[in-house]
Amino acid sequence: MGEDDFGHLERLASELGTRGLHARVVHSPTGRAFVRVINPNATSLTENVVCKAADYWWSWGERMHRADDPAGAATKVARVLAAVGE
């Protein structure tokens, strides 16, 4: 993972925090970093987002959003992790 990818993950975590989600960059034992996101109002709603090739990717391997737009990516993650009534 390059420094750019790590920077993109940090910016995404920051954007997610402004939306009321708990988000932090985590380093896995394999060296791969990702953003761990939790909805504090429904802690079973979680997601791990990775960054590679200048894009953000969902944990299931689908491209989510381009990495140069962390606000747009954060909006998508917040929508997916929203609890009923939020």
C-alpha positions as CSV (number, residue, x, y, z in Angstrom):
1,M,0.0,0.0,0.0
2,G,1.4,3.4,-1.0
3,E,1.4,6.6,1.0
4,D,-1.3,8.0,-1.2
5,D,-3.6,5.1,-0.3
6,F,-3.0,5.6,3.4
7,G,-3.7,9.4,3.0
8,H,-6.9,8.6,1.2
9,L,-8.0,6.3,4.1
10,E,-7.2,8.9,6.7
11,R,-9.3,11.5,4.8
12,L,-12.2,9.1,4.5
13,A,-12.1,8.3,8.2
14,S,-12.2,12.0,8.9
15,E,-15.2,12.5,6.6
16,L,-17.0,9.6,8.2
17,G,-16.4,11.1,11.6
18,T,-18.2,14.3,10.6
19,R,-21.2,12.2,9.7
20,G,-21.4,10.7,13.2
21,L,-19.8,7.4,12.4
22,H,-16.9,5.9,14.3
23,A,-14.1,5.4,11.8
24,R,-10.4,4.6,12.1
25,V,-7.6,3.4,9.9
26,V,-6.5,-0.2,10.9
27,H,-3.4,-2.0,9.8
28,S,-4.0,-5.7,9.4
29,P,-1.2,-8.3,10.2
30,T,-0.7,-8.7,6.4
31,G,0.2,-5.0,6.2
32,R,-3.0,-4.0,4.4
33,A,-4.7,-0.9,5.8
34,F,-8.4,-0.3,5.8
35,V,-11.0,2.0,7.4
36,R,-13.1,0.2,10.0
37,V,-16.5,2.0,10.2
38,I,-19.1,1.5,12.9
39,N,-22.5,3.1,13.3
40,P,-22.6,4.0,17.0
41,N,-26.4,4.0,17.0
42,A,-26.5,0.4,15.7
43,T,-23.1,-1.2,16.3
44,S,-23.9,-4.3,14.3
45,L,-23.8,-2.0,11.2
46,T,-20.1,-2.0,10.2
47,E,-18.0,-1.9,7.1
48,N,-14.3,-2.2,6.2
49,V,-13.2,0.0,3.3
50,V,-9.9,-0.4,1.5
51,C,-8.2,1.9,-1.0
52,K,-6.3,0.6,-4.0
53,A,-5.6,1.9,-7.5
54,A,-6.9,5.4,-6.5
55,D,-10.4,4.0,-5.6
56,Y,-12.2,3.0,-2.5
57,W,-13.5,-0.5,-2.4
58,W,-16.2,-2.2,-0.3
59,S,-15.2,-5.2,1.9
60,W,-16.9,-7.6,-0.6
61,G,-14.5,-6.5,-3.4
62,E,-16.8,-4.1,-5.3
63,R,-15.5,-0.6,-6.3
64,M,-17.3,2.0,-4.3
65,H,-16.0,5.4,-5.3
66,R,-12.9,7.3,-6.5
67,A,-10.4,8.1,-3.7
68,D,-10.0,11.7,-4.6
69,D,-13.5,12.4,-3.3
70,P,-13.6,11.2,0.3
71,A,-16.8,13.2,1.0
72,G,-18.7,11.4,-1.8
73,A,-17.4,8.1,-0.5
74,A,-18.3,8.9,3.1
75,T,-21.9,9.8,1.9
76,K,-22.2,6.3,0.3
77,V,-20.9,4.5,3.4
78,A,-23.2,6.5,5.7
79,R,-26.2,5.6,3.6
80,V,-25.3,1.9,3.7
81,L,-24.7,1.9,7.5
82,A,-27.8,4.0,8.3
83,A,-30.1,2.5,10.9
84,V,-33.8,2.5,10.2
85,G,-35.2,6.0,11.2
86,E,-31.8,7.7,11.0
